[in-house]
Amino acid sequence: MRLTGGGPAEVTKVLPVYLFDVSFVYFKLGRGSAIALTLLIVTIIFGKLLVRVFESPASKRIDQGN
């Protein structure tokens, strides 16, 4: 990714790399913090969804028995 400069028109640039460029290359710290906060919220929501999906049915039965 870094060797090609992000591909044609930087289409292969992932969000954390874009976050770094915005914050520390272009010194737009406000925009960088907004991107970071949005990425954090999306990651938390996605993580909670994955925990809910992959929670084992056996642990649900044990919790309901008590």
C-alpha positions as a Python dict, from the first residue, in 0.01 Angstrom:
ca = {
    (1, 'M'): (0, 0, 0),
    (2, 'R'): (270, 247, 92),
    (3, 'L'): (491, 136, -196),
    (4, 'T'): (229, 224, -457),
    (5, 'G'): (128, 547, -289),
    (6, 'G'): (-220, 411, -227),
    (7, 'G'): (-290, 293, -580),
    (8, 'P'): (-464, 499, -842),
    (9, 'A'): (-585, 820, -679),
    (10, 'E'): (-511, 663, -336),
    (11, 'V'): (-818, 436, -353),
    (12, 'T'): (-649, 163, -146),
    (13, 'K'): (-583, 390, 152),
    (14, 'V'): (-743, 244, 464),
    (15, 'L'): (-907, 460, 728),
    (16, 'P'): (-628, 449, 992),
    (17, 'V'): (-370, 555, 731),
    (18, 'Y'): (-601, 835, 618),
    (19, 'L'): (-645, 934, 984),
    (20, 'F'): (-268, 956, 1027),
    (21, 'D'): (-224, 1159, 710),
    (22, 'V'): (-498, 1406, 798),
    (23, 'S'): (-376, 1450, 1155),
    (24, 'F'): (2, 1454, 1121),
    (25, 'V'): (84, 1525, 758),
    (26, 'Y'): (-173, 1798, 694),
    (27, 'F'): (-198, 1904, 1063),
    (28, 'K'): (-579, 1907, 1062),
    (29, 'L'): (-610, 1784, 1418),
    (30, 'G'): (-979, 1862, 1456),
    (31, 'R'): (-1073, 1658, 1150),
    (32, 'G'): (-837, 1382, 1261),
    (33, 'S'): (-996, 1364, 1604),
    (34, 'A'): (-1343, 1351, 1448),
    (35, 'I'): (-1234, 1061, 1225),
    (36, 'A'): (-1078, 885, 1525),
    (37, 'L'): (-1389, 924, 1738),
    (38, 'T'): (-1612, 796, 1458),
    (39, 'L'): (-1380, 500, 1404),
    (40, 'L'): (-1387, 427, 1779),
    (41, 'I'): (-1767, 431, 1793),
    (42, 'V'): (-1799, 206, 1487),
    (43, 'T'): (-1543, -35, 1636),
    (44, 'I'): (-1729, -52, 1969),
    (45, 'I'): (-2062, -116, 1796),
    (46, 'F'): (-1909, -381, 1570),
    (47, 'G'): (-1737, -546, 1867),
    (48, 'K'): (-2060, -563, 2068),
    (49, 'L'): (-2238, -711, 1767),
    (50, 'L'): (-1970, -978, 1726),
    (51, 'V'): (-1982, -1069, 2095),
    (52, 'R'): (-2359, -1105, 2072),
    (53, 'V'): (-2340, -1317, 1755),
    (54, 'F'): (-2062, -1548, 1872),
    (55, 'E'): (-2177, -1587, 2230),
    (56, 'S'): (-2206, -1959, 2294),
    (57, 'P'): (-2554, -2105, 2349),
    (58, 'A'): (-2416, -2314, 2639),
    (59, 'S'): (-2334, -2002, 2840),
    (60, 'K'): (-2689, -1874, 2783),
    (61, 'R'): (-2835, -2197, 2924),
    (62, 'I'): (-2613, -2177, 3232),
    (63, 'D'): (-2709, -1811, 3292),
    (64, 'Q'): (-3081, -1889, 3262),
    (65, 'G'): (-3053, -2181, 3506),
    (66, 'N'): (-2939, -1961, 3796),
}
